[in-house]
């Protein structure tokens, strides 16, 4: 891993993309790394495209601006692939984690990725429906991103997901469902 990893998340309002970036930062912080997590909103409404960002480093972070050259791109809503250039500025060795039922090879062709760039796919919306009962892909995407990047181990991530949803904010049933979605994302993500 380089000293600093930059992540750009693409999603839509209401999908938990900003929450996913914050939980990932908390998990990496628990692993002893320096972190940043912050959103970039357009029109603030449910369903509107948005970006969220992470910086994760072994050194103190002094840069405070949007991520323009991501090492990792996470796309929580595959419909954005048709309207937004999610590859913009991505490094030559970038990792793409996409919420889709499509095979990684199909996404690689669709996005015109280089051979040096890695593609991981996970049907996070389907897994969320099966575990949570709603198509909220954020927890599953966290698991998939953790596996694809190696930034944080599954147990640390699960602890931080539990903390994020705990504290009386959500029922034990919701917490358990999100933990299961996270675990399944980690276990079922496919690389191509």
C-alpha positions in Angstrom: 0.0 0.0 0.0 1.2 3.5 -0.8 1.4 6.0 2.0 -2.0 7.5 1.1 -4.9 5.8 -0.6 -7.7 8.1 -2.0 -11.2 6.7 -2.6 -14.0 8.3 -4.5 -17.5 7.0 -3.9 -20.3 7.5 -6.4 -23.9 7.0 -5.3 -27.3 8.6 -5.0 -28.9 10.4 -2.1 -30.5 8.0 0.3 -28.4 5.0 -0.5 -26.0 5.4 2.4 -23.0 6.3 0.4 -21.8 9.1 2.7 -22.4 6.8 5.7 -20.3 4.1 4.0 -17.4 6.5 3.6 -17.6 7.5 7.3 -17.8 3.9 8.5 -14.8 3.0 6.4 -12.9 5.9 7.9 -13.8 4.8 11.4 -12.7 1.2 10.7 -9.4 2.4 9.2 -8.9 4.7 12.2 -9.5 1.7 14.5 -6.7 0.0 12.5 -4.3 2.9 13.4 -4.4 4.8 10.2 -5.0 8.5 9.6 -8.3 9.2 7.8 -10.6 11.6 6.2 -14.2 11.1 5.0 -16.3 13.9 3.5 -19.2 14.2 1.0 -19.8 16.4 -2.0 -23.4 17.1 -2.7 -25.3 18.5 -5.7 -29.0 19.1 -5.3 -29.7 17.7 -1.8 -32.5 15.3 -2.5 -33.1 11.7 -2.4 -32.0 10.0 -5.6 -29.6 12.8 -6.7 -26.1 11.8 -7.7 -23.5 12.5 -5.1 -19.8 11.8 -4.4 -18.1 11.0 -1.1 -14.4 10.7 -0.5 -11.9 9.0 1.8 -8.2 9.5 2.3 -6.5 6.8 4.3 -2.8 7.2 5.2 0.0 5.9 7.4 1.0 9.6 7.7 -0.8 12.7 8.9 -3.2 14.1 6.3 -2.8 17.7 5.4 -4.6 17.9 2.1 -8.3 18.9 2.3 -9.9 18.9 -1.1 -12.0 16.5 -3.3 -10.2 13.4 -4.5 -9.4 13.9 -8.2 -7.0 11.0 -8.8 -8.6 8.1 -6.9 -6.8 4.8 -6.2 -10.2 3.2 -5.5 -13.5 4.1 -7.1 -16.7 2.6 -5.4 -20.0 2.9 -7.3 -23.0 2.2 -5.2 -25.5 2.6 -8.1 -24.7 1.1 -11.5 -27.1 3.4 -13.3 -24.5 6.2 -12.8 -22.2 4.3 -15.2 -24.3 5.6 -18.1 -24.3 9.2 -17.0 -21.1 10.0 -15.1 -17.5 9.2 -16.0 -16.6 7.3 -12.9 -13.1 6.6 -14.4 -12.2 10.3 -14.5 -8.7 10.8 -13.0 -8.4 7.2 -11.8 -4.9 6.0 -11.4 -3.4 3.5 -13.8 -3.6 0.8 -11.1 -7.0 1.9 -9.7 -9.4 -0.6 -8.2 -13.1 -0.3 -9.2 -15.8 -1.8 -6.9 -19.2 -1.7 -8.6 -22.7 -2.6 -7.3 -24.0 -4.7 -10.2 -25.1 -8.2 -11.1 -22.8 -8.0 -14.1 -19.5 -9.9 -14.3 -16.3 -7.9 -13.7 -15.2 -8.5 -17.3 -18.4 -6.9 -18.7 -17.9 -3.8 -16.5 -14.2 -3.6 -17.6 -15.3 -3.5 -21.3 -18.2 -1.1 -20.5 -15.8 1.4 -18.8 -12.9 0.8 -21.2 -10.5 0.1 -18.3 -6.8 -0.6 -18.7 -5.5 -4.1 -18.0 -3.6 -2.6 -15.0 -6.8 -1.5 -13.4 -8.8 -4.0 -11.3 -12.5 -4.5 -11.3 -14.6 -6.0 -8.6 -18.4 -6.5 -8.8 -21.0 -7.3 -6.1 -24.8 -7.3 -6.4 -25.0 -5.2 -3.2 -28.6 -4.1 -3.9 -29.8 -7.7 -4.1 -27.9 -8.7 -1.0 -29.3 -5.7 0.8 -32.8 -6.8 -0.2 -32.2 -10.3 1.1 -30.6 -9.2 4.4 -32.0 -5.7 5.2 -35.2 -5.9 3.3 -34.5 -2.7 1.4 -32.1 -1.9 -1.5 -29.6 0.0 0.6 -26.2 -1.1 -0.7 -23.9 0.8 1.7 -23.1 -2.0 4.2 -22.5 -4.6 1.4 -20.3 -2.2 -0.5 -18.2 -1.7 2.6 -17.5 -5.4 2.8 -16.7 -5.6 -0.9 -14.4 -2.6 -0.7 -12.6 -4.0 2.3 -11.9 -7.2 0.5 -11.0 -5.6 -2.8 -8.6 -3.1 -1.2 -7.2 -4.9 1.9 -7.4 -1.6 3.8 -9.1 -3.1 6.8 -9.8 -6.6 7.9 -13.4 -7.9 8.1 -13.5 -8.2 11.9 -12.5 -4.5 12.4 -14.9 -3.4 9.8 -17.8 -5.4 11.4 -17.0 -3.8 14.8 -17.2 -0.3 13.3 -20.4 -1.2 11.4 -21.9 -2.3 14.7 -20.8 0.9 16.4 -22.2 3.0 13.6 -25.6 1.5 13.7 -25.6 0.9 17.5 -26.1 3.3 20.4 -29.9 3.1 20.3 -30.1 4.5 16.8 -31.3 1.2 15.3 -32.9 -2.0 16.5 -30.8 -5.1 17.0 -32.6 -6.6 13.9 -31.3 -3.8 11.7 -27.8 -4.0 13.2 -27.7 -7.7 12.6 -29.0 -7.3 9.0 -26.3 -4.7 8.2 -23.6 -6.9 9.7 -24.7 -9.8 7.5 -24.8 -7.6 4.4 -21.3 -6.4 5.2 -20.0 -10.0 5.7 -21.7 -11.1 2.5 -20.2 -8.2 0.5 -16.7 -9.2 1.8 -17.3 -12.9 0.9 -19.2 -12.6 -2.4 -17.4 -9.8 -4.2 -16.0 -11.0 -7.6 -12.8 -9.9 -9.2 -12.2 -9.8 -12.9 
